[in-house]
Amino acid sequence: MKIFAETDRIIMRELLLSDSQKMFEMDSDPEVHLYLGNKPYTQLSESEENIRFIRQQYEENGIGRWAVIDKESNEFVGWGGLKFITTEINNRVHFYEVGYRFLKQHWGKGYATASAKAALKYAFEELKLSHVYAMAHGENAGSRHALQKSGLKITEQFDHEGIACDWFEISKEDWLKKQNEE
């Protein structure tokens, strides 16, 4: 099992099929999907299929979302990390996006910010990227706050599949400046 990132609170490791039950618990919750524009899962097999798809991204793109594990409890709390986007979003294609999703009982505990910061560190230090992007539903204040707290800045608003979204960006240069401030 590969660990990609670690902070004082979380471990970010590859997603495993053994995570499927917790993934299903998360993705079957309508509140978790409120700002995602898609439908909650209804069968465990959907989570298993999603994990297989993410594991395929590890092979094809060298990157994909990671399981976020609370260090103290050793519990799966959600997923986070980077994804290489190969389809067009907001007139862009072939870029790295930071993102996350958490079980509802773990909202508001700082996991989104911690995972986004760890993913950005990996992006700029390990992958040597020049830029990382993100997007969030315009009404998702919690996600927008976590991305901004991580150093990303809203650079525009756009329509994504009928949803008003904010587009976020951070350059390696701006990330390094933020590291020096902290």
Beta strands, then each sheet from edge to edge (+ up, - down):
strand 1: 3-6
strand 2: 10-14
strand 3: 66-70
strand 4: 76-85
strand 5: 95-102
strand 6: 131-137
strand 7: 153-160
strand 8: 163-171
sheet 1: 1+ 2- 3+ 4- 5+
sheet 2: 6+ 8- 7+
end
